[in-house]
């Protein structure tokens, strides 16, 4: 009886369709970074704080903490358009950057970094096919944190 159950379970595993998991690495607004769009290989965050200083006679300068300064995130990766996402995914991010809006950046595990504008996108193409299509595209996306102003929150936005 036990052998029969094991055989049925093995046959069931072989005949059932494979389970596919879509892993969302992160999202910037409605754009989702995943293997089929822009799988990134590195994310670097840089945070700074402001400490302006004033000169004093006969002593070291005095400084005062006045708050956080710029926070930037750099996302880099490599695309293989035959396997992963390609130029359309980069073009979608370029369109988002053209709007100039701040988008929430959320990791796949739910961690919210904050709202970021896209400051720049660099891409480097190599290993070309006979028609000029790149087989490898390296990219870097530069993001800068922008906290919403109270005036921005109060004004209604037009829906397109």
C-alpha positions as CSV (number, residue, x, y, z in Angstrom):
1,X,0.0,0.0,0.0
2,X,2.8,2.4,0.9
3,X,4.7,1.6,-2.3
4,X,1.5,2.3,-4.4
5,X,1.1,5.7,-2.7
6,X,4.7,6.6,-3.3
7,X,4.3,5.7,-7.0
8,X,1.1,7.8,-7.3
9,X,2.8,10.8,-5.7
10,X,5.8,10.4,-8.0
11,X,3.6,10.2,-11.1
12,X,1.6,13.2,-9.9
13,X,4.8,15.3,-9.5
14,X,6.0,14.3,-13.0
15,X,2.6,15.0,-14.7
16,X,1.7,18.2,-12.9
17,X,2.9,21.5,-14.6
18,X,6.0,23.0,-13.0
19,X,5.5,25.8,-10.6
20,X,7.0,29.0,-11.8
21,X,7.7,31.8,-9.5
22,X,8.0,35.4,-10.6
23,X,10.4,37.1,-8.4
24,X,9.9,40.8,-8.2
25,X,13.3,42.3,-7.2
26,X,11.8,45.8,-6.7
27,X,9.4,48.3,-8.2
28,X,9.7,51.9,-9.1
29,X,6.2,53.3,-9.3
30,X,4.4,50.9,-11.6
31,X,7.6,49.5,-13.2
32,X,8.6,46.2,-11.8
33,X,12.2,45.0,-11.8
34,X,12.2,41.3,-12.5
35,X,14.0,38.7,-14.6
36,X,11.7,39.5,-17.7
37,X,12.1,43.3,-17.5
38,X,15.3,44.7,-15.9
39,X,17.0,42.3,-13.6
40,X,19.6,44.3,-11.7
41,X,22.7,42.9,-10.2
42,X,23.6,45.8,-7.8
43,X,21.8,48.4,-5.8
44,X,23.9,51.1,-4.0
45,X,22.4,53.6,-1.6
46,X,24.2,56.8,-0.5
47,X,22.9,58.9,2.3
48,X,24.3,62.2,3.6
49,X,23.6,64.6,6.4
50,X,24.2,68.4,6.6
51,X,26.6,69.8,9.3
52,X,27.5,73.4,8.3
53,X,30.3,74.9,10.2
54,X,31.3,78.3,11.4
55,X,34.8,79.6,12.1
56,X,35.9,80.5,15.6
57,X,39.0,82.5,16.7
58,X,41.5,80.3,18.6
59,X,39.4,77.1,18.3
60,X,38.2,74.5,15.9
61,X,35.2,75.4,13.7
62,X,31.9,74.7,15.3
63,X,29.3,72.7,13.4
64,X,25.6,72.2,13.7
65,X,23.4,69.4,12.5
66,X,20.6,70.9,10.3
67,X,19.1,67.7,8.8
68,X,19.4,65.1,6.1
69,X,21.0,65.9,2.8
70,X,20.6,64.1,-0.5
71,X,20.0,60.4,-0.7
72,X,20.8,58.7,-4.0
73,X,20.4,55.1,-5.2
74,X,22.3,53.6,-8.1
75,X,20.9,50.5,-9.8
76,X,23.0,48.6,-12.2
77,X,22.7,45.4,-14.2
78,X,23.1,43.5,-17.4
79,X,20.5,42.6,-19.9
80,X,20.6,39.7,-22.3
81,X,17.6,40.5,-24.5
82,X,17.4,36.9,-25.8
83,X,16.8,35.8,-22.2
84,X,15.9,38.8,-20.0
85,X,14.2,42.1,-20.7
86,X,15.6,44.5,-23.3
87,X,15.3,47.9,-24.9
88,X,11.5,48.3,-24.3
89,X,12.0,48.0,-20.6
90,X,14.7,50.7,-20.6
91,X,12.5,52.9,-22.9
92,X,9.7,52.6,-20.3
93,X,12.0,54.0,-17.6
94,X,13.1,56.8,-19.9
95,X,9.4,57.8,-20.4
96,X,9.0,57.8,-16.6
97,X,12.1,60.0,-16.3
98,X,10.7,62.4,-19.0
99,X,7.6,63.0,-16.7
100,X,9.9,64.3,-13.9
101,X,7.7,62.7,-11.2
102,X,8.9,61.1,-8.0
103,X,8.1,57.4,-7.8
104,X,8.1,55.1,-4.7
105,X,10.9,52.6,-4.7
106,X,9.9,49.3,-3.0
107,X,12.0,46.2,-2.7
108,X,10.5,42.8,-3.4
109,X,10.5,42.0,0.3
110,X,8.3,45.1,0.9
111,X,11.0,47.5,2.2
112,X,10.1,51.1,1.1
113,X,13.1,53.3,0.3
114,X,11.0,56.4,-0.3
115,X,10.1,58.5,-3.4
116,X,12.7,58.9,-6.1
117,X,13.1,60.8,-9.3
118,X,15.1,59.3,-12.2
119,X,18.2,61.5,-12.6
120,X,19.9,59.5,-15.3
121,X,20.0,56.2,-17.2
122,X,23.3,55.0,-18.8
123,X,23.4,52.0,-21.1
124,X,26.2,50.3,-22.9
125,X,25.6,47.8,-25.7
126,X,27.9,45.1,-26.9
127,X,28.2,41.7,-28.7
128,X,26.1,42.7,-31.7
129,X,24.2,40.3,-34.0
130,X,24.3,40.6,-37.8
131,X,21.4,43.2,-37.8
132,X,22.9,45.4,-35.2
133,X,20.9,44.1,-32.3
134,X,22.9,44.0,-29.1
135,X,23.1,40.7,-27.3
136,X,24.3,42.4,-24.1
137,X,23.2,45.7,-22.6
138,X,24.7,47.0,-19.4
139,X,22.7,49.7,-17.6
140,X,22.9,52.0,-14.7
141,X,20.0,54.0,-13.3
142,X,20.6,57.0,-11.0
143,X,17.8,57.9,-8.6
144,X,17.6,60.8,-6.2
145,X,15.2,60.9,-3.3
146,X,12.6,63.6,-3.3
147,X,10.3,63.9,-0.3
148,X,6.9,65.3,-1.3
149,X,6.3,69.0,-0.4
150,X,3.2,69.8,1.5
151,X,2.1,72.0,-1.5
152,X,2.5,69.0,-3.8
153,X,0.2,66.9,-1.6
154,X,-2.5,69.6,-1.5
155,X,-2.8,70.2,-5.2
156,X,-4.9,67.7,-7.2
157,X,-3.3,66.1,-10.2
158,X,-5.0,65.8,-13.6
159,X,-5.7,62.2,-14.6
160,X,-4.8,61.4,-18.2
